[in-house]
Amino acid sequence: MKRDSIVIVGAGANFSAISASDENALRWDKLGYAHLLDLAAKDGRNAFVKETSSVEYWDDMPSAAKIESMAGYLKDFKKIPTQELPTGVAFGINFTTVTINAPLHIQYLLKKLTEEYGVRVIRGKVPAISSAFLGLDTKVVFNCTGNAAKHLEGVKDSKCFPTRGQILLSHAPHVQQNTMRHGKDYETYVIPRPYSNGKVILGGFMQKGVSTADTFGEETESILNRTKEMIPTLDSPDTEILTAFSGLRPSREGGARVSREEISLKGTGRQGTIVHNYGAGGTGFQAGYGMAVEAVNTVTQELQGLIHSSNL
């Protein structure tokens, strides 16, 4: 089976423990969770984010640092007793997650930027990162180029690679709980899409270095078998499989990059400031807010100068 690749439309999305256990990932997760929880409480319907009951399983025991971090901030966090875990599962938790209707949430953010903050959107190709400095008024460029960071002139980060995923969009209004199982070489997940009239995302795959955007029938069958085993109620006449999507998560060895860099702009005799912010892999929706805060904090002085100048 082959279909068009639609990354944002096909994204889950939710807050989960799928991220790594390094210090950066744990910090970004905590910041992102707090932001999403607050957004769900204050503007959830308009932002298309919602608090959702969640259970997550691990085939291998996660690190002590990961468990300690999650226990410290996840709402309603509770370890599942060993005797209640499914066969082959070493550790499990219950907590309140935040699920996200990815395509509509992106539209919400775009509308907020353009209508509330007056952000001007320009679409075009940039042959090099320096091309993003459109004129003398451009002081700071945020490099959020994802998979393109591997080949973009001026960046060319050899640590970047795609991680392919395939998911199924289903209609299963009887499924209300977020459920995930983190395996040794797989990820299985069921994510209700909030404010979507019963849509549910079924997944998935985490194929490091695979760059094809095709979808495959055998992978669809694998997803169905694994998700139905995890949640038997999916095997019901009330479940309808609507379509399959694939996407290429922008991943990076060693984790995402959030850092500031000064470059010389050829032919201008001046310096430019670039803030790199890419490589979140499959954790963009949950870690992205924390990454964005830290990215902005690297140029606080410059941004305050720009605000001051604009008010003169």
C-alpha positions as CSV (number, residue, x, y, z in Angstrom):
1,M,0.0,0.0,0.0
2,K,1.4,3.4,-0.9
3,R,0.0,6.8,0.0
4,D,1.1,10.3,0.3
5,S,3.3,11.1,3.4
6,I,1.6,13.6,5.7
7,V,3.7,14.2,8.8
8,I,1.6,16.7,10.8
9,V,-1.8,15.3,9.9
10,G,-0.6,11.9,10.9
11,A,1.1,12.8,14.2
12,G,-0.4,11.3,17.3
13,A,0.2,13.4,19.3
14,N,0.5,13.3,23.1
15,F,2.8,13.7,26.1
16,S,4.5,10.4,26.8
17,A,7.6,8.8,28.3
18,I,8.9,7.9,24.8
19,S,11.8,10.4,25.2
20,A,15.3,9.7,26.3
21,S,16.7,9.8,29.9
22,D,19.4,12.4,29.4
23,E,19.3,15.6,31.3
24,N,18.1,17.8,28.4
25,A,15.3,15.5,27.4
26,L,14.0,15.2,31.0
27,R,14.1,19.0,31.5
28,W,12.4,19.7,28.2
29,D,9.7,17.1,29.0
30,K,9.0,18.8,32.3
31,L,8.7,22.2,30.8
32,G,6.6,21.0,27.9
33,Y,4.2,19.0,30.2
34,A,3.6,22.0,32.4
35,H,2.8,24.2,29.4
36,L,0.5,21.7,27.8
37,L,-1.3,21.0,31.0
38,D,-1.8,24.7,31.5
39,L,-3.0,25.2,28.0
40,A,-5.5,22.3,28.3
41,A,-6.9,23.9,31.4
42,K,-7.1,27.5,30.1
43,D,-7.8,27.1,26.4
44,G,-8.0,23.4,25.6
45,R,-11.0,23.5,23.3
46,N,-9.6,26.2,21.1
47,A,-6.1,24.8,21.2
48,F,-7.3,21.2,20.6
49,V,-5.4,19.8,23.6
50,K,-7.0,17.8,26.4
51,E,-6.2,16.0,29.6
52,T,-6.5,12.2,29.1
53,S,-6.0,9.2,31.3
54,S,-2.9,7.3,30.3
55,V,-1.1,4.0,30.9
56,E,2.4,3.3,29.7
57,Y,4.4,0.0,29.7
58,W,8.0,-0.8,29.3
59,D,9.4,-4.2,28.3
60,D,12.7,-3.2,29.9
61,M,13.0,-1.3,33.2
62,P,13.5,2.4,32.5
63,S,16.4,4.2,34.3
64,A,16.0,5.3,37.9
65,A,16.5,8.9,36.7
66,K,13.6,8.6,34.3
67,I,11.3,7.2,36.9
68,E,12.3,9.7,39.5
69,S,11.8,12.6,37.1
70,M,8.3,11.4,35.9
71,A,7.2,10.8,39.5
72,G,8.2,14.3,40.4
73,Y,5.8,16.2,38.1
74,L,3.3,13.9,36.2
75,K,-0.2,14.5,37.4
76,D,-1.8,11.4,39.1
77,F,1.4,9.4,38.7
78,K,1.2,5.9,40.0
79,K,3.3,2.8,39.5
80,I,1.3,-0.3,38.4
81,P,1.9,-3.3,40.7
82,T,4.0,-6.0,39.2
83,Q,1.3,-8.6,39.4
84,E,-1.0,-6.4,37.3
85,L,1.4,-6.0,34.4
86,P,0.8,-7.7,31.1
87,T,3.1,-10.6,30.2
88,G,6.5,-9.4,29.1
89,V,6.2,-6.0,30.7
90,A,8.8,-5.0,33.3
91,F,7.3,-1.7,34.5
92,G,4.2,0.4,34.1
93,I,2.6,3.6,35.2
94,N,-0.7,5.4,35.2
95,F,-0.9,9.2,35.0
96,T,-2.8,12.1,33.3
97,T,-1.3,12.9,30.0
98,V,-2.2,15.6,27.5
99,T,-3.4,14.5,24.0
100,I,-3.2,16.8,21.0
101,N,-5.2,17.1,17.8
102,A,-2.0,17.7,15.8
103,P,-3.3,19.3,12.6
104,L,-5.8,21.6,14.3
105,H,-3.3,22.5,17.1
106,I,-0.9,23.6,14.4
107,Q,-3.6,25.8,12.8
108,Y,-4.3,27.2,16.3
109,L,-0.7,28.2,16.8
110,L,-0.4,29.7,13.3
111,K,-3.5,31.8,13.8
112,K,-2.2,33.0,17.2
113,L,1.1,34.0,15.8
114,T,-0.3,35.9,12.8
115,E,-3.4,37.5,14.3
116,E,-2.3,38.1,17.9
117,Y,1.4,38.8,17.5
118,G,1.5,40.1,14.0
119,V,4.0,37.5,12.7
120,R,4.5,37.7,8.9
121,V,4.8,34.3,7.2
122,I,7.1,34.1,4.2
123,R,7.4,30.9,2.3
124,G,10.4,30.1,0.1
125,K,13.5,28.1,-0.4
126,V,16.8,28.9,1.3
127,P,19.9,27.5,-0.3
128,A,21.9,28.2,2.9
129,I,21.2,29.2,6.5
130,S,22.7,32.6,5.8
131,S,20.0,33.2,3.3
132,A,17.5,33.5,6.1
133,F,19.1,36.9,7.0
134,L,16.8,38.8,4.6
135,G,18.3,42.2,5.2
136,L,20.0,44.5,7.7
137,D,16.9,44.4,10.0
138,T,17.3,40.6,10.5
139,K,19.4,40.2,13.6
140,V,18.5,36.7,14.8
141,V,17.6,33.5,12.8
142,F,16.1,30.5,14.5
143,N,17.1,27.4,12.7
144,C,14.2,24.9,13.0
145,T,14.9,23.0,9.8
146,G,14.4,19.5,11.1
147,N,15.6,16.8,8.7
148,A,17.0,19.5,6.3
149,A,19.7,20.3,8.9
150,K,21.8,17.4,7.7
151,H,22.3,19.0,4.2
152,L,21.6,22.7,4.6
153,E,24.6,24.8,3.7
154,G,26.0,26.4,6.8
155,V,24.6,23.7,9.1
156,K,25.3,20.3,7.6
157,D,24.9,18.4,10.9
158,S,26.1,14.9,10.2
159,K,24.5,13.7,13.4
160,C,21.0,14.2,11.9
161,F,19.0,11.3,10.5
162,P,15.3,10.5,9.8
163,T,13.3,8.0,11.9
164,R,10.5,6.7,9.9
165,G,7.1,6.0,11.4
166,Q,3.8,4.6,10.2
167,I,0.5,5.1,11.9
168,L,-3.2,4.4,11.2
169,L,-6.0,6.9,11.6
170,S,-9.1,5.2,12.9
171,H,-12.5,6.0,14.1
172,A,-13.0,4.3,17.5
173,P,-15.1,6.6,19.7
174,H,-15.3,3.9,22.4
175,V,-11.5,4.2,23.0
176,Q,-10.9,7.1,25.5
177,Q,-7.6,6.2,27.1
178,N,-4.0,6.8,25.9
179,T,-2.0,3.6,26.0
180,M,1.6,3.0,25.0
181,R,4.1,0.1,25.2
182,H,7.8,0.8,24.8
183,G,9.5,-2.3,23.5
184,K,13.1,-3.2,22.8
185,D,12.8,-2.5,19.1
186,Y,9.2,-1.2,18.6
187,E,6.6,1.3,19.9
188,T,3.0,0.4,20.2
189,Y,0.5,3.2,21.0
190,V,-3.2,4.1,21.0
191,I,-3.8,7.9,21.2
192,P,-7.3,9.3,21.2
193,R,-7.3,12.5,19.1
194,P,-9.2,15.2,21.1
195,Y,-12.1,17.1,19.7
196,S,-12.1,15.0,16.5
197,N,-15.4,13.1,16.8
198,G,-13.9,9.8,17.9
199,K,-10.7,9.7,15.8
200,V,-7.9,7.5,17.3
201,I,-4.2,7.2,16.2
202,L,-2.8,3.6,16.2
203,G,0.9,3.0,15.9
204,G,3.6,2.4,15.2
205,F,7.2,2.1,14.1
206,M,10.5,3.8,15.0
207,Q,12.8,2.9,12.1
208,K,16.1,4.8,12.5
209,G,17.7,5.9,9.3
210,V,14.8,4.8,7.1
211,S,13.9,7.6,4.7
212,T,11.0,6.3,2.6
213,A,7.7,8.0,3.0
214,D,5.7,5.1,1.6
215,T,3.2,3.1,3.7
216,F,3.1,-0.7,3.7
217,G,0.3,-3.1,4.1
218,E,2.4,-5.5,6.3
219,E,3.1,-2.7,8.7
220,T,-0.6,-1.8,8.9
221,E,-1.3,-5.5,9.8
222,S,1.5,-5.3,12.4
223,I,0.0,-2.2,14.0
224,L,-3.5,-3.7,14.1
225,N,-2.2,-6.9,15.7
226,R,-0.2,-5.2,18.3
227,T,-2.8,-2.5,19.3
228,K,-5.6,-5.0,19.5
229,E,-3.5,-7.3,21.7
230,M,-2.8,-4.3,23.9
231,I,-6.5,-3.0,23.9
232,P,-8.8,-5.9,22.9
233,T,-11.8,-3.5,22.6
234,L,-10.3,-2.2,19.4
235,D,-11.3,-5.5,17.8
236,S,-14.8,-4.3,17.5
237,P,-17.3,-3.4,14.8
238,D,-17.1,0.1,16.2
239,T,-13.5,0.5,15.0
240,E,-13.0,1.7,11.5
241,I,-9.6,2.1,9.9
242,L,-9.7,5.3,7.8
243,T,-6.2,5.5,6.3
244,A,-2.5,5.0,6.9
245,F,0.2,7.7,7.1
246,S,4.0,7.7,7.3
247,G,6.4,10.4,8.4
248,L,10.1,11.0,8.9
249,R,10.9,12.2,12.4
250,P,13.9,14.6,12.4
251,S,16.2,12.8,14.8
252,R,19.8,13.5,16.0
253,E,22.5,11.4,17.6
254,G,23.0,12.6,21.1
255,G,19.6,14.3,21.2
256,A,18.2,17.5,19.9
257,R,20.4,20.6,19.5
258,V,19.5,23.9,21.1
259,S,22.5,26.3,20.9
260,R,23.6,29.7,19.7
261,E,26.1,30.4,17.0
262,E,27.6,33.5,15.5
263,I,28.4,33.5,11.8
264,S,30.0,35.9,9.3
265,L,27.6,37.0,6.6
266,K,29.6,37.1,3.4
267,G,29.6,40.3,1.5
268,T,28.1,42.3,4.3
269,G,30.9,42.7,6.8
270,R,28.7,41.9,9.7
271,Q,27.9,39.1,12.0
272,G,24.6,37.2,12.3
273,T,23.2,35.2,15.2
274,I,21.7,31.8,14.6
275,V,19.9,29.8,17.3
276,H,19.7,26.1,16.4
277,N,16.6,24.3,17.5
278,Y,16.1,20.9,15.8
279,G,16.5,17.1,16.2
280,A,13.6,16.4,18.6
281,G,12.7,13.2,16.7
282,G,9.3,11.8,17.9
283,T,9.1,14.2,20.9
284,G,8.5,17.5,19.1
285,F,5.1,18.2,20.4
286,Q,6.0,17.4,24.0
287,A,9.6,18.7,24.2
288,G,9.2,21.5,21.6
289,Y,7.8,24.1,24.1
290,G,10.7,23.5,26.5
291,M,13.2,23.6,23.7
292,A,11.7,26.9,22.4
293,V,11.9,28.5,25.8
294,E,15.6,27.6,26.0
295,A,16.3,28.7,22.4
296,V,14.7,32.1,23.1
297,N,16.7,32.5,26.3
298,T,20.0,32.2,24.4
299,V,19.2,35.6,22.7
300,T,17.2,37.4,25.4
301,Q,19.5,40.5,25.3
302,E,19.2,40.8,21.5
303,L,15.4,40.3,21.6
304,Q,15.0,42.9,24.3
305,G,17.1,45.3,22.2
306,L,14.8,44.7,19.2
307,I,11.7,45.3,21.3
308,H,13.1,48.5,22.7
309,S,14.1,49.8,19.2
310,S,10.6,49.1,17.9
311,N,9.1,51.1,20.7
312,L,11.2,54.2,20.0
